[in-house]
Amino acid sequence: MCSVVRNEFRLCNFGLNFHHPEYFGISQWRWPRPIYLIYRLVMAGYTLFALIYTLAEVDGASTEPVSKQMVYFTNWSYLVLTLHFFIAFVVAVVCHIHTRTTTKTHPTSENAPSANVGETTTNSDHDKGKESHEDSAIKTDNEIGTGGSKSESKSPDFSEAQPVNTTPWYSKISWILANITSDTCIIVTSIFFGALYDPSSGMTLSNLNVHGLNTVFVIVDTFITARPVRILHFIHALTYAAVYMIFSLIYWATDKAIIYKYILDWSTPGSTVGILLGISVLVFILQVVYFGLYQLRLYIYRKVYGKES
C-alpha cells in the first residue's frame, strides 16, 4: 500500500492520460452494460431535475431570481455535479457503442474472459499479458511510453496493445468534473450542516438535493464506476475553488454584497483568507480520502472476483 501511495506523487500523475480509457465508461463490477447505462441515465436525469427544481424555486423557499441564486457556491457545485453525470452518461454510451462495433471486451463486463486453469495455451499466453486493475491504476500512458514493457501496455482483456495517450478528450473532461465534485460536494455538505443550517427551518427538497444527496451521489458513484483516482488531481478542485473565490471577491467589490456571512466575507479579509487557506488544505485531505475509497473499491473487487480479475 505504501508503494501505491508513493507512486501517486510522481509528476506524471498530474496529467490526464490513462492507458485503459475504457475504464471511464464502464462499471467496476461485472454488471451487464445496459444496467450501467440505466444507472448513468437515472443519475443524469435526476440531477438535471434537481437543478431545474432548485433554480425554479418550486418549493417557494426563496424569491431570489436565478441570477442571484447562481452566486452561491452550492449552486455552482450542483451545476458541476449535473454536468459530471451528464458527461459520464455520454462517455458510457460512447464506450458501449465502441464495444459493440469491435471484438474487444473489458475487464468488468459480463462476458469478460477469466483465467481458468483449464484454458488453452492461447488463452494462457494472453493472460500473461494481463495486468490487474490495481496495477493499471498506478501506471500512466507517459510511463508506458518511456519505460513500460509490452505487457504493461495491454488492457486487461484486450488482445492488442493500446496506443499511448489514448484517453479521449471527453473522458478527460469527465475525469476533471468527477475530481471537482468528489471534493466540493463534501465541502458544501459540511459547511451547510455545520455552519448554515437552522433545524427550526426544516428541510426542503431543494436543500436536501444540493446540500445532502450531492455527497451521497458522489460516494455511491465512486464505488460503482471503474474510473481511476489520483491524489494529485486535488489541483482540479483547488483550481475550481480559487475561481469561485476570485468571483466572490469581484462580486463583493461591486456593491459590498456578502455571499456567505462569517465564511466568505471580504469586509474582513484576514479571517476570510484564513478560512480559504483552511479549505485549500481540506481539499487535499478530501482527495486523499477519495483515493482511499478508490483503493477500498479495488480491494473489494479483488475479494469478490479474485486476484486475476
Secondary structure as UniProt FT lines:
FT   HELIX           2..8
FT   HELIX           11..14
FT   HELIX           21..25
FT   HELIX           33..56
FT   TURN            57..59
FT   HELIX           66..69
FT   TURN            70..71
FT   HELIX           73..100
FT   TURN            107..108
FT   TURN            110..111
FT   TURN            117..118
FT   HELIX           121..128
FT   HELIX           133..137
FT   HELIX           141..147
FT   HELIX           151..153
FT   TURN            156..157
FT   TURN            164..165
FT   HELIX           169..191
FT   HELIX           192..196
FT   HELIX           199..201
FT   HELIX           205..208
FT   HELIX           209..213
FT   HELIX           214..224
FT   HELIX           231..233
FT   HELIX           234..255
FT   TURN            261..263
FT   TURN            266..267
FT   HELIX           269..305
FT   TURN            307..308
//
